[in-house]
Each structure stands twice: as structure tokens, then as C-alpha cells.
Amino acid sequence: MARLPREVREELHRILREGAYTIDEIVAHLRQLGADVSRSAVHRYRQRFDAVAEKMRQAQEIAAVWVRQLGEAPEGDVGQLCAQLLKTISAHTLMQMQLDETEEGADAKEIMMLARAIKDLEQSTKLAMEREMRAREAARREAAKAVEKVAREEGLQSETIDAFRRAILGVA
């Protein structure tokens, strides 16, 4: 199917998206457009197309859930939403490359750009995790200071205050 002219392949995709035609009807239509295709080749392509369409539908559902959650909690981490959407787009692109594969394989430039996007995504995820860890550590230090202040005001002994501080900060 990858050898079909672009217009014929786009027509095939349109027909497959409609999902209202039998294999024989699709083969007949493609032959009217001048394509030399076999019934088995169209059947195999339809199975791959349906699998990719299902994965895309699932990815769209995941993205919709993220968008709804962002709407319900706008103070949430927009970076996580963007990262999830980029992962969804990357998966879609890889599936589309697989569907449109030719003997030469996917275009090297497309693969390089996708690899770069995935690398950048992973780097931003790592930075976000490091930022969250720093924020949690700062919150623990502030909590330890607050507990120490209250403990001193209540007249607790230094050893007890140190034990509280170590427990809050996670120090043995």
C-alpha cells in the first residue's frame, strides 16, 4: 500500500475511517482509481489501520481526561499535561510511520525530529521531578522549623526537639 500514489492512499484512508465498506468494495474502488491491489493486501492493511485507529482513539481519550482534569484543577502542573500530550503525539507519529512504511522505511529526518522531541520531553520530565523534590525538601525544612519553634515555646528539651527535627527531615 505504501507504493500507492498519495491521492489513492488518502482515499483508502478516508474509506477505512468511514468503516462502512467491505474488503471487496474497497478493492473494487481502488482498482477503479487505477491501483493494482490484492484482496489480501487490502485486508492486511485494513487490520493495521484499525489497530492504529484504536490506539489513536485511546490516546485521544487519555488527552481528553488530562484536559478535563486541568479544567477542574487549573492550579495543577500544566507541564505534566504538555508532557502527556507530547507523548501522545509521539505515539501517534510512530504509529503513522508504521502504517505508511515503505521499503526504505520512515524518513530519517522525521525519526531524528521525533527522537529529539522524546529526548527533550524526558529531560523536561527529569527537571520537573528535580524541582518537585526541591520543593518538598524546602517544605520539610519549613515544617521542621515550625515544629522546633512550637516545641521550644512549649518548653520541650533539646533532645526531643532534635528527634522531631530528624523525623521530619528524614535524617537517621
Backbone hydrogen bonds, N-H to C=O, Kabsch-Sander energy under -0.5 kcal/mol:
donor,donor_aa,acceptor,acceptor_aa,energy
4,L,1,M,-1.3
9,R,5,P,-2.6
10,E,6,R,-2.7
11,E,7,E,-2.0
12,L,8,V,-2.5
13,H,9,R,-2.5
14,R,10,E,-2.2
15,I,11,E,-2.5
16,L,12,L,-2.7
17,R,13,H,-2.5
18,E,14,R,-1.8
19,G,15,I,-1.7
20,A,15,I,-0.5
26,I,22,T,-2.2
27,V,23,I,-2.8
28,A,24,D,-2.4
29,H,25,E,-2.3
30,L,26,I,-2.7
31,R,27,V,-2.4
32,Q,28,A,-1.9
33,L,29,H,-1.2
34,G,31,R,-1.4
35,A,30,L,-2.5
37,V,35,A,-1.0
42,V,38,S,-2.1
43,H,39,R,-2.3
44,R,40,S,-2.6
45,Y,41,A,-2.4
46,R,42,V,-2.6
47,Q,43,H,-2.2
48,R,44,R,-2.1
49,F,45,Y,-2.9
50,D,46,R,-2.9
51,A,47,Q,-2.1
52,V,48,R,-2.6
53,A,49,F,-2.8
54,E,50,D,-2.2
55,K,51,A,-2.1
56,M,52,V,-2.6
57,R,53,A,-2.3
58,Q,54,E,-2.3
59,A,55,K,-2.4
60,Q,56,M,-2.5
61,E,57,R,-2.1
62,I,58,Q,-2.3
63,A,59,A,-2.5
64,A,60,Q,-2.4
65,V,61,E,-2.1
66,W,62,I,-2.2
67,V,63,A,-2.4
68,R,64,A,-2.5
69,Q,65,V,-2.6
70,L,66,W,-2.4
71,G,67,V,-2.1
72,E,68,R,-2.0
73,A,69,Q,-2.2
76,G,73,A,-2.6
78,V,76,G,-0.9
80,Q,77,D,-0.6
81,L,77,D,-1.2
82,C,78,V,-2.6
83,A,79,G,-2.5
84,Q,80,Q,-2.5
85,L,81,L,-2.6
86,L,82,C,-2.5
87,K,83,A,-2.2
88,T,84,Q,-2.2
89,I,85,L,-2.7
90,S,86,L,-2.7
91,A,87,K,-2.5
92,H,88,T,-2.4
93,T,89,I,-2.7
94,L,90,S,-2.6
95,M,91,A,-2.4
96,Q,92,H,-2.5
97,M,93,T,-2.5
98,Q,94,L,-2.2
99,L,95,M,-2.4
100,D,96,Q,-2.4
101,E,98,Q,-1.0
105,G,102,T,-0.8
111,I,107,D,-2.1
112,M,108,A,-2.6
113,M,109,K,-2.5
114,L,110,E,-2.5
115,A,111,I,-2.8
116,R,112,M,-2.3
117,A,113,M,-2.3
118,I,114,L,-2.5
119,K,115,A,-2.5
120,D,116,R,-2.9
121,L,117,A,-2.4
122,E,118,I,-2.5
123,Q,119,K,-2.3
124,S,120,D,-2.5
125,T,121,L,-2.4
126,K,122,E,-2.3
127,L,123,Q,-2.4
128,A,124,S,-2.3
129,M,125,T,-2.2
130,E,126,K,-2.4
131,R,127,L,-2.4
132,E,128,A,-2.3
133,M,129,M,-2.4
134,R,130,E,-2.2
135,A,131,R,-2.2
136,R,132,E,-2.4
137,E,133,M,-2.3
138,A,134,R,-2.4
139,A,135,A,-2.2
140,R,136,R,-2.3
141,R,137,E,-2.3
142,E,138,A,-2.3
143,A,139,A,-2.4
144,A,140,R,-2.6
145,K,141,R,-2.3
146,A,142,E,-2.4
147,V,143,A,-2.6
148,E,144,A,-2.5
149,K,145,K,-2.4
150,V,146,A,-2.3
151,A,147,V,-2.9
152,R,148,E,-2.5
153,E,149,K,-2.2
154,E,150,V,-1.9
155,G,152,R,-1.2
156,L,151,A,-2.6
161,I,157,Q,-2.2
162,D,158,S,-2.8
163,A,159,E,-2.0
164,F,160,T,-2.2
165,R,161,I,-2.6
166,R,162,D,-2.6
167,A,163,A,-2.2
168,I,164,F,-2.5
169,L,165,R,-2.7
170,G,166,R,-1.2
171,V,166,R,-2.3
